Amino acid sequence: MSFLYQDPSISHDEAVSLLDSDLETDIVTALISIGLNEQDRVWAQIVCLKHLENGTESVAASAVTALGHIARRHGKLDKEVVLPALETVKQKYPSLEGIIADTLDDMDAFT
């Protein structure tokens, strides 16, 4: 198995453009970049929540991971909105339980 490293640092405008793409890989890239780089915490959280609800399993996994990054980087998430959304995703995609647990750990540790 080989791994391909991709730099997740893209601009806000490029992330927005990738989110509008129909390609799942572009949306995943945008979400991870948003989690790691976006300065507007509120916008980033809204985008992640939207993709939790409307995305495929890999998109949802990326949105969950990005929420953990946002919690770690900004020290804040709107828990009253995020926690129920994570529970819904866990029910929809039980295989994401570990990723969701990691994000919950980040939220506990940093917010």
One Martini backbone bead per residue (centre of mass of N, CA, C, O) as a GRO file, in nm:
protein
  111
    1MET     BB    1   0.098   0.035   0.021
    2SER     BB    2   0.029   0.371  -0.064
    3PHE     BB    3   0.105   0.711  -0.001
    4LEU     BB    4  -0.053   1.038  -0.032
    5TYR     BB    5   0.049   1.354  -0.003
    6GLN     BB    6  -0.151   1.634   0.110
    7ASP     BB    7  -0.187   1.963   0.118
    8PRO     BB    8  -0.428   2.132   0.333
    9SER     BB    9  -0.338   2.424   0.217
   10ILE     BB   10  -0.599   2.636   0.147
   11SER     BB   11  -0.791   2.861   0.046
   12HIS     BB   12  -1.093   2.984   0.093
   13ASP     BB   13  -1.176   3.008  -0.208
   14GLU     BB   14  -1.091   2.720  -0.284
   15ALA     BB   15  -1.275   2.575  -0.087
   16VAL     BB   16  -1.539   2.680  -0.201
   17SER     BB   17  -1.497   2.560  -0.482
   18LEU     BB   18  -1.475   2.261  -0.389
   19LEU     BB   19  -1.760   2.246  -0.256
   20ASP     BB   20  -1.901   2.289  -0.551
   21SER     BB   21  -1.827   2.024  -0.620
   22ASP     BB   22  -1.886   1.680  -0.733
   23LEU     BB   23  -1.628   1.594  -0.585
   24GLU     BB   24  -1.545   1.420  -0.315
   25THR     BB   25  -1.239   1.486  -0.292
   26ASP     BB   26  -1.277   1.794  -0.285
   27ILE     BB   27  -1.452   1.810  -0.030
   28VAL     BB   28  -1.255   1.676   0.160
   29THR     BB   29  -1.026   1.877   0.122
   30ALA     BB   30  -1.181   2.126   0.215
   31LEU     BB   31  -1.256   2.035   0.502
   32ILE     BB   32  -0.972   1.994   0.610
   33SER     BB   33  -0.874   2.280   0.557
   34ILE     BB   34  -1.082   2.423   0.729
   35GLY     BB   35  -1.002   2.291   0.999
   36LEU     BB   36  -0.685   2.391   0.976
   37ASN     BB   37  -0.731   2.720   0.852
   38GLU     BB   38  -0.978   2.860   0.931
   39GLN     BB   39  -1.076   3.172   1.080
   40ASP     BB   40  -1.390   3.120   1.054
   41ARG     BB   41  -1.554   2.941   1.276
   42VAL     BB   42  -1.854   2.964   1.205
   43TRP     BB   43  -1.839   2.891   0.910
   44ALA     BB   44  -1.696   2.618   0.946
   45GLN     BB   45  -1.920   2.486   1.112
   46ILE     BB   46  -2.148   2.511   0.906
   47VAL     BB   47  -2.015   2.347   0.683
   48CYS     BB   48  -1.982   2.086   0.840
   49LEU     BB   49  -2.280   2.040   0.912
   50LYS     BB   50  -2.383   2.023   0.623
   51HIS     BB   51  -2.196   1.765   0.553
   52LEU     BB   52  -2.321   1.573   0.756
   53GLU     BB   53  -2.612   1.568   0.623
   54ASN     BB   54  -2.521   1.555   0.284
   55GLY     BB   55  -2.315   1.327   0.293
   56THR     BB   56  -2.107   1.103   0.271
   57GLU     BB   57  -1.910   0.916   0.458
   58SER     BB   58  -1.642   1.066   0.384
   59VAL     BB   59  -1.754   1.348   0.429
   60ALA     BB   60  -1.843   1.310   0.720
   61ALA     BB   61  -1.564   1.236   0.830
   62SER     BB   62  -1.433   1.510   0.754
   63ALA     BB   63  -1.625   1.689   0.917
   64VAL     BB   64  -1.561   1.570   1.191
   65THR     BB   65  -1.259   1.627   1.188
   66ALA     BB   66  -1.284   1.934   1.147
   67LEU     BB   67  -1.426   1.990   1.416
   68GLY     BB   68  -1.182   1.908   1.586
   69HIS     BB   69  -0.991   2.123   1.474
   70ILE     BB   70  -1.158   2.367   1.559
   71ALA     BB   71  -1.151   2.315   1.860
   72ARG     BB   72  -0.840   2.323   1.885
   73ARG     BB   73  -0.784   2.607   1.747
   74HIS     BB   74  -1.036   2.787   1.892
   75GLY     BB   75  -1.183   2.675   2.164
   76LYS     BB   76  -1.462   2.642   1.989
   77LEU     BB   77  -1.807   2.527   2.008
   78ASP     BB   78  -2.143   2.451   1.936
   79LYS     BB   79  -2.259   2.206   2.125
   80GLU     BB   80  -2.577   2.225   2.091
   81VAL     BB   81  -2.526   2.142   1.779
   82VAL     BB   82  -2.297   1.928   1.748
   83LEU     BB   83  -2.379   1.684   1.923
   84PRO     BB   84  -2.640   1.598   1.770
   85ALA     BB   85  -2.500   1.565   1.495
   86LEU     BB   86  -2.308   1.338   1.580
   87GLU     BB   87  -2.529   1.138   1.661
   88THR     BB   88  -2.658   1.116   1.383
   89VAL     BB   89  -2.406   1.010   1.236
   90LYS     BB   90  -2.368   0.755   1.408
   91GLN     BB   91  -2.636   0.629   1.312
   92LYS     BB   92  -2.581   0.639   1.004
   93TYR     BB   93  -2.248   0.584   1.074
   94PRO     BB   94  -2.109   0.352   1.271
   95SER     BB   95  -1.808   0.354   1.153
   96LEU     BB   96  -1.756   0.660   1.291
   97GLU     BB   97  -1.714   0.633   1.601
   98GLY     BB   98  -1.406   0.692   1.630
   99ILE     BB   99  -1.404   0.976   1.506
  100ILE     BB  100  -1.610   1.094   1.699
  101ALA     BB  101  -1.449   1.041   1.957
  102ASP     BB  102  -1.214   1.226   1.883
  103THR     BB  103  -1.382   1.486   1.867
  104LEU     BB  104  -1.488   1.476   2.156
  105ASP     BB  105  -1.209   1.495   2.284
  106ASP     BB  106  -1.139   1.771   2.167
  107MET     BB  107  -1.375   1.919   2.297
  108ASP     BB  108  -1.298   1.854   2.591
  109ALA     BB  109  -0.997   1.970   2.580
  110PHE     BB  110  -1.059   2.273   2.412
  111THR     BB  111  -1.369   2.385   2.523
   0.00000   0.00000   0.00000
